[in-house]
């Protein structure tokens, strides 16, 4: 748990298309090849420390002939961004995925003390 005391709190959010494979016969739609997709997300403003990041699917378009299997997570979280990662497995066919994310953490503020050299 992060506890914030007497400091600025930053909140950044987004809704990003991770992939759309049904249009061009990509590997997620054909069910062969890589079963993982990553996308680098960059925050609008750098956080003071690594924020807490929550990700979820805001759109998923799956083939109804196979089981819907999906895992979405945030990895490599830094003060400037993170990787959103979608994984599926077995015979699942995924046409497209959009992810919504929310980052909350300590933010820089104009009243912060800064070292002057």
N, C-alpha and C positions, 0 to 999 in steps of 0.2 A: 504494500500500500504506500502511496505517496501522500505525504501530509504537507500542505502549503500554509505557511505562516507569514503574514506580513510581506507578501511579495505579489508581483503581477502574475496573473495566470493567463496563458495563451490557449486559444482554441482554434484549430484549423480543421477544415473538413473538405471532402470532395466526393465526387461520383464519377468514376472512370470506367470506360469500356476496357476490359482486359483483353478480350479477343472476340472475333466474329468469324468463325471458321466455315460456316455453312455456305457462305457466298462464293468461296473459292476452293472448296474441297480440302480444307486444312486438316491437320492430323487429329485435332480434337473431334472433328466431325466424322472423319473416316474411321476413327477408332484404332488407327495404327500410328506408330511413331511416339513422339514425346507425350507423356501424360501429365506434364507439369508446365505451367506458364508463370512467368514472373514479369512484373512491371515495376520500375523504379518510380516512386512518388517523391516529389520534392515539395517541401512545405513552402508556403508563401513567405514566411519569415522564420529565421533560425530561432529555435528554442534555447533557453539558458542551459538546460540539461536534457537528456533523452526523455521525451514525453511518453505517456501511456497512449498506445494506439489500439483502436478497436476497428475491425473490418467485418463486413458482412456482404452477402450477395444482394444486390438490389434488383438484379435481373438474371435469371438463368433460363436458358432455352435448351431443353434436353430431348433426345429422341425417346418416344414413349414405348418403343419396342424392347428397350433394355432397362436395367435398373439405373436409377439416378444415384450416382455416387459422387460426392464432392467434399473437398476440404479446402477452406480458404483461411489464410493466416497472414500476419505481419511478421517479417523477419528483417534482420540487419537494421534495426531501428537506431538512428542517430539523431543528433540535434537538427539536422538539415533535411531528413527524409527517411524513407524505409522502402523495403521491397514488399509488395503485395504478392502472395503466392497462391495459385489455384492448382489443386491436384485432383485427379480422378484415377480410376484404375479399372481393370478387367475390361468388359465389353461396353462400358458406358460411352455413349456418343453425345458430345456437347456441341451445340450449334454456336452459342455465344454466352458470354458472362460479362456482367457489369458489377462493379464493387463500389460500395459506399464506405468511406472511412472517416474516422474522427480521432484527432490527436489533441490531448490535453496535457499541459505541463507548464513548468515555470518559464516565464518570459522575461526578456529584457525590458527595462523601463527607463525612461529619461532621467528619473531621480536616482538610479543606481550609481554607487560610487565607482569611478573608473580610474585606473592607474594612468598617470600622465607622465610620459618620458620626454 
